[in-house]
Structure formats: C-alpha cells, structure tokens
Amino acid sequence: MQNALIMRLNWIAMGAALLLMVSAGTYAANAQTTTTIKILAFNDFHGQIESPGTFVTPEGARSNVAVGGVDWLAGYIAKSKAKNPTTTVVSAGDLIGATPLVSALFHDEPTIETMSMAGLEFNAVGNHEFDEGLDELKRMQKGGCHPTDPNSCRGAEVGAPTDDEGKFSGANFKFLAANVVETKSGQTIFPSFAIKTYKGDLKVGFIGLTLKETSTLVSPGGVVGLDFNDEAVTINALIPELRKLGAEAIVILIHQGGIVLSNQDASTMNSCEGNLENTPLKPIVNALHDDVDLVISGHTHQAYNCMITNSIGRSIPVTSANSIGRILTDIDMTIDNRSGHVIKINAQNVLVDRNDTSVTPNAAIKAVVDGYKALSQPIANRVIGSITADIVRTPNAAGESALGDLIADAHLNVTKIPGFGEAVVAFVNPGSMRADLIFPSSNAKEGDGKITYGEAFLVQSFGNSLVTMTLTGSQIHTLLEQQFMGCTAGYLTGGSSGQPFNRILQVSHGFTYEWKEKGTPCDNVNPTSIKVNGIMVDPEKSYRVTVNSFLAEGGDQFYVLKEGIDRMGGALDLDALEAYFVTNSPVAPGPQNRITLLP
C-alpha cells in the first residue's frame, strides 16, 4: 500500500512537471505570436548629402549638435538593421529638388545614388520631385543620362553605382505616387503603393502620395497633363485592394504636413503642441479609413510626434522628421501574427548625431560625396562679391525681408535695360529664396563678408529664368491681392480656395504699396497706394514687370501673371544675382521699406 501511495505521488509530481512544461511551452509560443517591424523615416531631404550643420538641443545639454549627412544617415540605418533585420527605410517626399550645388550641379544623381547605397526603400513623391518636370523625375527612377548636360552621368568618376555602361543607373528604391495621374491614360506615374513581406509571410502596405496642391507649387509647365487628386479619397480607395493582397498593416507616406506651435529644437521634436489644428494635414488624417495604422508626413519641415483621430475617432500616430536629414523617426510597429492586427506603435524622433560613437558612418558613401564635392568645388568656391552684414529671409511685419529686397533688385537690374525687358518692377516669391547670406566666412575659407557662387546658389537654387511681361495697373493690383488668404480673383472656377497663408511677394526698389487685412477677400491693398517711383499706378496703363519663370506660369497661385503679354525671356535668376554682386559689392541688407502694413 505504501508503494502504491509513493507511485501515486510520483505520478502527481510528473503531472505537475508536465503542466509546468506545457505552461512554459505556451509562454514561449506566445512570445513568438507578435512581430515588431522597425521603420526609419525622414522627409524633405532636399539633396542634403553633406551635413547641414547643427541642431539646437535642450538647455543643459550640448547647445548645438552636428547632425546629418547621408553617410551618417546610412550609419544609423546599418545600426538599426544589425539589431532588427525588419528595418525598412522610407521617405515622405522632397528627397530631391531645391538641393545644394553638390547635388544640383549633377541633376540630383548624387542624392539618388547615395540614398540607394544607404538602403532607402520607398519614397513618396513631393512637389519638389517635379521641379525639372515629369520626364526628368522618371529618369531618376529608371536611370540614363540627362539629355543635354555633360555634368550628368559622372558617378563612375566618384565610385557611385552605375549601370553596365557606366551610366547613371537610377534609384534602387521605389518612387510612389498614388494621387498623381496622367490625364490621358488615367494611370499613376509611379505605383500607388508597395507591399513588403516580412518573416512569416507578414505583409505591410506602404502608400505614397503628394499634396493635391502640387501643381500650384511647381512650374506649371513641368506638370502639364497631370492630375493631383485628393489625398484622403485616394488613400481610402486603395484600402480594399491592399487588404485583398494580404496587407495586415497600412502605412501612409504623404508629402503634406502640419505645423506645431513650439520652436524647432531637440527638446520639442517629439511634441505635438497645438495638435496640428488648422493645418492641411489634420483634416486628411481625420478622413482616413480605420485600416490605416500610421501616417508619416512631410512638406512643412517640422518635427512632431502626434496622435490624431481618424474617421471613426481612433487616434493614430502621425509623425514628421524636420528636414534635410537632421532627424530620423524611429518607429516600432508590433503586429499580432495570428490576427494581423497592429497592437502597438512606438515612434520617436532622434537626432542624426555625428558624434554618436555607437554609429559608424558609411565610408563608401562618404567617398562618393567627397568625390562629387571635389568636382563641384572649382565652381562653388569662386568669389562673386561681398556683403556688409548678414542678409536674411526673415520678414518684417509687412512681409518684406532684407534678402527679398536684394533679390528683387538683382532681377530688376538685368531686365530694366532697353532691349532686355524695360522692366519698372520685379516681384519675387519668398519660397524661391532657399537660404540666407551670412557674413562670416564659409568652410571654403573665402573670408568674412565674401560671397561665393556656391553660397549664392543656395539662395537661388531652382534654376528659374527671368520673364518680363506687360501687365496693366489693374492686373498689378490683382497680383497684390492674390497674396492674401481668401482672395480667388482670377482663379479657375472650382479650383483652389486661395493661398494657404499670406504669401507676400518681395518687390524691387522704386515700387511701394500699403496693405491692411480688412477681413474681406481681395480688399487688402489700397490701389491708390501702389506707386512706381513715387507715381501712383494707373489701372488702365501698362507696365513692364519681371518675375521668375515659375511665377510667370501662375506658380504659387499668382494666376493673374498668366495674363501677362509681350513676354521676353531673360537671364537665369542665379546669373542675375551674380551680376548684381559683381557691380554693386559690397552689398548691404535691403532697407525693408517698400511694403507698409497699416495699423
């Protein structure tokens, strides 16, 4: 009997041990029922393959941290992939366009090549992808040499990847353009989405698109025959197809953004002050299908980390990583392998810190960048003139900046000459000025106050030509009114609702006017205050006006300029700036006294 009792106890012990083993096995199985996918995101890189400088950090830490550069960006990517092989690298548009000379001189091939080397996988098109037109954008994807510029296809000289013939091989990543449709064919110019399959046949869909207003932000000639469709409608229409193809999670890469109320620095880069209220992005997110799990945004050059409600009121992450490679958004997306549901997303904006000892910058990429820099330096480091102090884009209360005065004067300077336009005024859109002119010497060591061609290029980097046209005084008044929100005089029926913000044109010397927001559309500028060289503009009289080629085609929604007649093409805007420096150095900051805001 005693032996029987002992045997029974042994069976109980064995059962308990077996139960423990089963429980442990169940726990182990549960530990494998989720997959965490790493996404590294950035936006608005603008060809900044070299470090853009420093980024402000919180008080008490290093005051300014050296950041960015595509070699260090690649180092962060490699570090992440070593820890998590699921790492996927994405961009929310404006990868190219409005780029520094080291990329722009070679038609942004250096950016495409180094980003391919770094491991970028998907890039949503942004408005600046269209700066040189659709054919050139398609060349960025497919490869081949620029049809006319000998500075194209020089990658073999610097160790960049090339095709079998030693030519530019195009992007090793995919451009996505869900809402950009060719009018004739009804087809998108690039795929609407991509699906990436991870271990265990787990599929994630990435939809890429640009803002629907893109055609108003680039030279209209570059987007002829293209339709830019509504963002939320486009996204929601793709959800059933993605689900049918097995996508468990859906990520949006959108080149449209919001604005946060806090200053942009490392202490605020993960905040969402203001919750993106009254910005273009928020209503898009508010209208999204509930199957969308994550929105990675761009365009506004802001860093934020938000939770915004979708169409059913559920909050989803909405991120942005500032611009020009200063910041990466590090995202962990955890998916339940059994249900396919996203159960958790953690997003964190992190500095691309060039002093991080845990990161090894990519030496091969650095060699490519250095090679292109060496090719461009003879042009970039040439001194073209001098300044007496910093000349910056920061506007006064009336919207006028010291740099804006200078650029407008430079444009008028080359087009007022008899036979070259006879212009009496030049207008400059503020978005065409991409950098300030700084008095201290640059890294080229040209000396304090001296301005190099490379520095001037940073200011006028779009390669626009100048166009002089005839407008009536009445049309000039309409042009000034079109600067302000709510004024749609001269707009197409059913088109845009007006400027997204007050977009004050910069004006040349001799042209003055006064404005005051009155709360009624197209009624902010007193027509009797509009003067040329002190004489009131006559609504019926004709005037010769100079603008850049972007504005001349109605860019930035200044549609009245499309009505200008007797057009004469002129110099490149950059050449006009150089000529002004040659004849007027040293140049002082503009007086900012041409536009008056009335109390």
C-alpha positions in Angstrom: 0.0 0.0 0.0 2.9 2.3 0.9 4.4 1.5 -2.5 1.2 2.3 -4.3 1.0 5.7 -2.4 4.6 6.5 -3.4 3.8 5.6 -7.1 0.7 7.9 -7.0 2.7 10.8 -5.6 5.3 10.3 -8.3 2.6 10.4 -11.0 1.2 13.6 -9.5 4.7 15.1 -9.5 5.3 14.1 -13.0 1.9 15.6 -14.0 2.8 18.9 -12.3 6.1 18.9 -14.1 4.4 18.2 -17.4 1.9 21.0 -16.7 4.8 23.3 -15.9 6.5 22.3 -19.2 3.3 22.9 -21.1 2.8 26.3 -19.5 6.4 27.2 -20.3 5.9 26.0 -23.8 2.7 28.1 -24.1 4.6 31.1 -22.8 7.4 30.5 -25.4 4.8 30.2 -28.2 3.1 33.4 -27.0 6.4 35.2 -27.2 6.5 34.5 -30.9 3.0 35.5 -31.7 4.0 39.1 -32.4 6.4 40.6 -34.8 7.9 44.1 -34.3 8.8 45.9 -37.5 11.2 48.7 -37.5 10.6 51.7 -39.8 13.1 54.5 -40.1 11.5 57.6 -41.7 12.6 61.0 -42.9 11.3 63.7 -45.2 12.3 66.8 -47.1 15.9 65.7 -47.5 16.4 68.1 -50.4 19.6 66.5 -51.6 21.5 67.5 -48.4 24.1 64.8 -48.8 26.6 66.7 -46.7 25.9 67.7 -43.1 23.6 70.8 -42.9 25.3 71.9 -39.7 24.0 71.7 -36.2 20.7 71.3 -34.4 19.7 73.0 -31.2 19.5 70.7 -28.2 17.7 71.2 -24.8 19.1 73.6 -22.3 21.8 72.0 -20.2 22.9 69.6 -23.0 25.3 70.4 -25.8 23.9 73.6 -27.2 24.4 72.6 -30.8 24.9 69.1 -32.1 26.5 68.4 -35.5 23.9 66.4 -37.4 23.0 64.8 -40.8 25.0 63.9 -43.9 24.0 60.9 -45.9 27.0 58.9 -44.7 25.8 59.2 -41.1 22.2 58.6 -42.0 23.4 55.3 -43.6 25.3 54.6 -40.4 22.1 54.9 -38.3 20.3 52.7 -40.8 23.0 50.0 -40.7 23.0 50.1 -36.9 19.2 49.5 -36.8 19.4 46.7 -39.4 22.0 44.9 -37.3 19.6 44.9 -34.3 16.4 44.4 -36.2 16.5 42.8 -39.8 13.0 44.0 -40.4 14.2 47.6 -40.6 12.5 49.5 -43.5 13.7 52.9 -44.6 11.1 55.3 -46.1 10.9 59.0 -47.2 7.9 61.3 -47.3 8.9 63.3 -50.3 11.1 66.1 -51.5 14.1 63.8 -51.5 15.4 65.9 -54.4 14.8 69.4 -55.7 15.9 72.7 -54.1 19.2 71.0 -53.4 22.7 72.2 -52.7 25.1 72.7 -55.5 27.0 69.4 -54.8 23.8 67.5 -55.8 22.0 70.0 -58.1 25.0 70.5 -60.4 24.7 66.8 -61.3 20.9 66.9 -61.5 20.5 65.2 -58.1 22.1 62.0 -59.3 24.4 62.1 -56.2 21.3 62.0 -53.9 19.7 59.2 -55.8 22.9 57.2 -55.8 23.8 57.7 -52.1 20.3 57.0 -50.9 20.3 53.8 -52.9 23.6 52.9 -51.2 22.2 53.8 -47.8 19.2 51.5 -48.1 16.2 53.7 -48.8 13.3 51.5 -50.0 10.3 53.8 -50.6 10.0 57.5 -51.4 6.6 59.2 -51.8 6.9 62.0 -54.5 6.7 65.5 -53.1 6.2 68.8 -55.0 10.0 69.3 -55.5 10.3 66.0 -57.3 8.6 67.7 -60.2 11.0 70.8 -60.3 12.5 69.6 -63.6 9.4 68.0 -65.0 8.0 64.5 -65.3 10.5 63.2 -67.8 13.4 64.1 -65.5 11.6 62.6 -62.5 11.1 59.3 -64.4 14.8 59.4 -65.2 15.6 59.5 -61.5 13.8 56.1 -61.2 14.9 54.4 -64.5 18.4 55.9 -65.0 20.2 57.1 -68.0 22.0 60.4 -68.7 20.5 63.9 -68.8 19.7 64.7 -72.5 21.8 67.9 -72.6 24.0 68.4 -69.6 27.5 66.9 -69.6 27.6 67.1 -65.7 25.2 64.1 -65.8 26.4 60.5 -65.5 29.6 61.3 -63.7 29.0 58.7 -60.9 31.7 56.4 -62.3 34.3 59.1 -61.6 33.5 59.1 -57.9 32.7 55.5 -57.2 28.9 55.7 -57.3 26.9 52.7 -58.5 26.3 52.7 -62.3 24.7 50.5 -64.9 26.7 48.2 -67.1 27.6 51.0 -69.4 28.9 53.2 -66.6 25.9 55.5 -66.7 23.5 56.7 -64.0 21.5 53.6 -63.0 18.5 55.3 -61.4 17.1 54.7 -58.0 17.4 51.3 -56.3 14.3 52.3 -54.3 10.7 52.8 -55.4 9.0 56.2 -56.0 5.4 56.0 -55.0 2.7 58.4 -56.4 -0.8 57.2 -55.6 -2.6 60.5 -56.4 -0.6 61.7 -59.4 -2.4 60.5 -62.5 -1.6 61.1 -66.2 -4.8 62.7 -67.6 -4.7 60.8 -70.9 -4.1 57.3 -69.7 -5.7 57.6 -66.3 -2.7 55.8 -64.8 -0.5 56.9 -62.0 3.0 58.0 -63.0 4.6 55.5 -60.4 3.0 52.7 -58.4 0.4 53.8 -55.8 1.8 51.5 -53.2 4.3 48.8 -52.3 3.8 45.7 -50.2 6.8 44.4 -48.2 6.7 40.9 -46.9 8.5 40.1 -43.7 9.4 36.9 -41.9 6.4 34.6 -41.5 4.6 36.0 -44.6 3.6 39.1 -42.7 2.8 41.9 -45.2 2.8 45.6 -44.7 1.4 48.1 -47.3 3.1 51.5 -47.9 1.0 54.1 -49.8 2.9 57.1 -51.1 1.5 60.4 -52.3 2.0 64.1 -52.5 -0.2 67.1 -51.6 -3.1 67.8 -54.0 -1.9 71.4 -54.4 1.4 70.3 -56.0 0.5 71.8 -59.4 0.3 75.2 -57.7 3.8 74.9 -56.1 5.9 73.9 -59.1 6.4 75.4 -62.6 3.1 74.6 -64.4 5.0 73.6 -67.5 6.5 70.7 -65.6 3.2 69.1 -64.6 1.2 69.5 -67.8 -1.1 66.6 -68.4 -1.0 65.5 -64.7 -3.9 65.5 -62.2 -3.1 65.6 -58.4 -6.1 64.0 -56.7 -7.5 64.4 -53.2 -5.2 62.7 -50.6 -7.8 61.1 -48.3 -10.1 59.9 -51.1 -7.1 58.3 -52.9 -5.9 56.6 -49.8 -9.3 55.2 -48.8 -9.9 53.9 -52.3 -6.8 51.8 -52.1 -7.5 50.1 -48.8 -9.7 47.2 -50.2 -7.0 46.4 -52.8 -4.3 46.3 -50.1 -6.4 44.1 -47.9 -7.1 41.8 -50.8 -3.4 41.4 -51.4 -2.9 40.4 -47.8 -1.5 43.6 -46.2 -2.0 43.3 -42.4 -0.8 46.8 -41.7 -1.0 50.0 -43.8 1.4 52.9 -43.6 0.9 56.2 -45.3 3.9 58.3 -46.7 2.4 61.7 -47.5 4.1 64.8 -48.6 1.7 67.1 -46.7 2.2 68.3 -43.2 1.3 70.3 -40.2 2.7 73.0 -38.0 3.4 72.8 -34.3 3.4 75.8 -32.1 6.7 75.1 -30.3 10.2 76.1 -31.6 12.0 73.5 -33.6 14.7 72.0 -31.4 15.7 68.7 -29.9 13.6 69.4 -26.8 10.4 69.7 -28.8 10.9 67.3 -31.7 8.6 64.7 -30.1 5.9 67.1 -29.1 2.7 68.0 -30.8 1.8 71.4 -29.4 -1.3 72.6 -31.0 -2.3 69.1 -32.2 -1.9 70.2 -35.8 -5.0 72.3 -35.6 -5.8 74.5 -38.6 -3.1 72.8 -40.8 -3.7 71.0 -44.1 -2.7 67.6 -42.7 -5.2 67.2 -39.9 -8.4 67.0 -41.9 -6.7 64.5 -44.2 -6.0 62.2 -41.2 -9.5 62.9 -39.8 -10.9 61.4 -43.0 -8.8 58.3 -43.2 -10.2 54.7 -43.2 -9.7 52.9 -39.9 -7.5 50.4 -41.5 -4.7 53.0 -41.8 -2.3 52.4 -38.9 0.4 55.1 -39.3 0.9 58.4 -41.1 4.5 59.6 -41.9 4.3 63.1 -43.2 6.5 65.9 -44.6 6.4 69.2 -46.6 6.3 71.7 -43.7 9.9 70.9 -42.5 8.6 70.4 -38.9 9.5 67.8 -36.4 6.4 66.4 -34.5 5.1 63.2 -33.0 1.3 63.3 -32.8 -1.7 61.2 -32.2 -4.6 62.4 -34.5 -8.1 60.9 -34.8 -9.2 59.1 -37.9 -12.6 58.9 -39.5 -14.1 56.9 -36.6 -12.4 58.8 -33.9 -9.5 56.4 -33.2 -6.1 58.1 -32.6 -3.3 57.0 -34.9 0.4 58.1 -34.9 1.3 61.0 -37.2 5.0 61.8 -37.5 7.4 64.2 -39.2 11.2 64.5 -39.0 12.0 68.1 -39.7 14.1 68.3 -42.9 17.5 67.9 -44.7 18.5 64.8 -42.8 18.8 66.3 -39.3 16.3 63.8 -37.7 15.1 60.2 -38.2 11.8 59.0 -37.0 12.5 55.6 -35.3 9.2 53.6 -35.3 8.5 50.2 -33.8 5.2 48.7 -35.1 4.2 45.5 -33.3 1.8 43.2 -35.2 -0.2 40.2 -33.8 0.9 37.3 -36.1 -2.4 35.5 -35.5 -4.9 38.3 -36.2 -2.7 40.5 -38.3 -3.7 43.5 -36.2 -1.3 46.2 -35.3 -1.4 46.2 -31.5 1.2 48.8 -30.7 3.2 51.6 -32.4 6.1 53.4 -30.7 7.6 56.4 -32.6 10.5 58.5 -31.5 12.2 61.3 -33.4 16.0 61.0 -32.9 18.9 63.3 -34.0 21.2 62.0 -36.6 24.1 62.9 -34.3 27.5 62.9 -35.9 29.1 62.5 -32.5 27.3 59.2 -31.6 30.1 56.8 -31.0 27.7 53.8 -31.4 27.2 54.7 -35.1 29.7 54.1 -37.9 29.3 56.4 -40.9 29.3 54.7 -44.3 32.8 55.2 -45.7 31.9 54.3 -49.3 29.1 56.8 -49.3 31.4 59.5 -47.9 33.8 58.8 -50.7 31.1 59.3 -53.2 30.0 62.6 -51.6 33.6 63.8 -51.3 34.2 62.9 -55.0 31.2 65.0 -56.1 32.3 67.8 -53.9 35.7 67.8 -55.5 34.1 68.0 -58.9 31.9 71.0 -57.9 34.4 73.0 -55.8 36.0 75.0 -58.5 32.6 76.3 -59.4 31.2 76.6 -55.8 34.2 78.4 -54.2 34.5 81.1 -56.8 34.0 84.5 -55.0 31.4 86.7 -56.8 31.1 89.6 -54.4 30.7 90.7 -50.9 28.2 91.9 -48.2 28.4 94.2 -45.3 26.3 92.1 -42.9 24.1 89.1 -42.8 21.3 89.4 -45.4 18.4 87.1 -44.3 14.9 86.0 -45.3 13.2 86.9 -42.1 10.4 89.2 -42.9 9.2 92.2 -41.0 5.5 92.7 -40.0 4.7 93.8 -43.6 6.2 90.6 -45.0 9.3 92.2 -46.5 12.8 90.8 -46.0 16.2 92.2 -46.5 17.1 89.3 -48.7 13.9 89.8 -50.7 14.8 93.4 -51.4 18.2 92.3 -52.7 16.9 89.5 -54.9 14.2 91.7 -56.4 16.7 94.5 -57.1 19.0 92.0 -58.8 16.2 90.8 -61.0 15.2 94.3 -62.0 18.8 95.3 -62.5 19.2 92.9 -65.5 15.7 93.4 -67.0 15.3 97.2 -66.8 17.8 97.8 -69.6 16.5 98.8 -73.0 16.3 95.8 -75.2 16.3 93.4 -72.2 12.8 94.0 -70.9 12.5 97.7 -69.9 11.0 96.5 -66.6 10.0 99.0 -63.9 9.4 96.5 -61.1 10.4 92.9 -60.2 8.4 90.6 -58.0 10.0 87.6 -56.2 8.1 84.8 -54.4 9.5 84.2 -50.9 9.7 80.4 -51.5 12.3 80.9 -54.2 14.9 82.1 -51.6 16.2 78.9 -50.1 19.0 80.3 -47.7 20.4 83.4 -46.1 23.6 85.2 -47.0 25.9 85.1 -43.9 28.7 87.5 -43.3 31.2 85.1 -41.6 33.4 83.0 -43.9 32.1 79.6 -45.0 34.1 76.4 -44.9 35.6 77.4 -48.2 37.7 80.0 -46.2 36.9 82.7 -48.7 37.0 85.3 -45.9 34.4 87.2 -43.9 31.9 89.1 -46.0 32.8 87.4 -49.2 30.1 85.6 -51.2 30.9 82.5 -53.2 29.0 81.2 -56.2 28.0 78.2 -54.0 26.5 80.4 -51.4 24.6 82.3 -54.0 23.4 79.0 -55.4 21.9 78.1 -52.1 19.8 81.2 -52.2 18.6 80.8 -55.8 18.8 77.0 -56.4 15.8 76.4 -58.7 17.4 77.4 -61.9 14.5 79.7 -62.9 14.8 82.1 -65.8 13.5 85.6 -65.6 10.5 86.7 -67.7 9.5 90.2 -68.3 5.9 90.9 -69.3 3.3 93.6 -69.7 0.6 94.0 -67.0 -2.0 96.7 -66.6 -2.1 98.7 -63.3 -5.4 96.8 -62.6 -3.6 93.5 -63.0 -0.8 94.6 -60.7 -3.4 95.4 -58.1 -5.0 91.9 -58.6 -1.5 90.4 -58.2 -1.0 92.1 -54.9 -4.4 91.0 -53.7 -3.7 87.4 -54.7 -1.0 87.4 -52.0 -3.6 87.1 -49.3 -5.7 84.2 -48.0 -9.3 84.1 -49.3 -8.7 86.1 -52.5 -9.6 84.0 -55.5 -10.0 86.8 -58.1 -8.7 85.4 -61.4 -8.9 81.7 -60.2 -10.4 79.0 -62.3 -14.0 78.0 -61.3 -13.9 75.1 -58.9 -10.2 75.5 -58.3 -8.2 76.3 -55.2 -9.7 78.3 -52.3 -6.8 80.7 -52.3 -3.4 81.0 -50.6 -2.9 78.7 -47.6 -1.3 81.6 -45.9 -0.4 85.2 -46.7 2.4 84.9 -49.3 4.0 88.3 -49.6 5.9 88.9 -52.8 9.2 90.7 -52.5 9.5 93.9 -54.6 12.3 95.9 -56.1 13.3 99.5 -55.3 11.0 102.2 -56.6 7.9 100.1 -56.1 5.8 100.8 -52.9 2.3 100.0 -51.6 0.4 99.7 -48.3 -1.8 96.9 -47.1 -4.1 96.0 -44.2 -6.2 92.9 -43.6 -9.8 94.0 -43.6 -11.5 90.6 -43.3 -13.0 90.9 -46.8 -11.4 88.9 -49.7 -9.4 90.9 -52.3 -9.7 94.1 -50.4 -6.4 94.4 -48.5 -4.4 96.7 -50.8 -5.4 100.3 -51.3 -4.9 100.8 -55.1 -4.1 104.5 -54.6 -1.0 103.4 -52.5 0.5 101.4 -55.3 3.3 103.5 -56.8 6.2 103.2 -59.2 9.0 105.7 -58.4 6.5 107.7 -56.4 3.9 107.9 -59.0 0.5 106.2 -58.5 -0.1 103.2 -60.7 -2.8 103.9 -63.3 -5.3 100.9 -63.5 -5.6 101.4 -67.3 -1.9 102.0 -68.0 0.6 99.2 -69.0 3.7 98.4 -67.0 6.7 96.1 -67.7 7.0 93.6 -64.9 9.7 91.0 -64.2 9.1 87.7 -62.4 10.8 84.3 -62.4 9.6 81.6 -64.8 7.8 79.7 -62.0 5.6 82.8 -61.2 5.2 83.6 -64.9 3.2 80.4 -65.4 0.9 81.1 -62.4 3.0 79.4 -59.7 2.2 79.8 -56.1 -1.4 80.6 -57.3 -0.5 84.0 -58.7 -2.7 83.3 -61.7 -3.0 86.8 -62.9 0.6 86.6 -64.2 -0.5 84.1 -66.8 -2.4 87.0 -68.4 0.8 89.0 -69.0 1.5 89.8 -72.6 4.6 90.7 -74.7 6.8 88.3 -72.8 10.5 88.4 -73.0 12.8 85.7 -71.6 15.8 86.7 -69.7 18.8 85.5 -67.7 18.7 82.8 -65.0 17.8 84.2 -61.6 21.2 83.0 -60.3 23.1 84.7 -63.0 21.2 87.9 -62.3 22.2 87.7 -58.6 25.8 87.1 -59.6 25.8 90.1 -61.9 24.4 92.3 -59.2 27.2 91.3 -56.8 29.8 91.9 -59.4 28.7 95.5 -60.0 27.4 96.5 -56.5 29.6 94.9 -53.9 29.8 95.3 -51.1 26.1 94.9 -50.8 24.2 96.0 -47.7 21.0 94.4 -46.4 17.8 95.6 -48.1 16.0 98.5 -46.4 12.7 96.7 -45.9 10.8 100.0 -46.5 8.9 99.2 -49.7 5.8 97.4 -48.3 3.9 99.1 -45.5 1.5 97.3 -43.1 -1.1 99.8 -41.9 -2.3 99.7 -38.2 
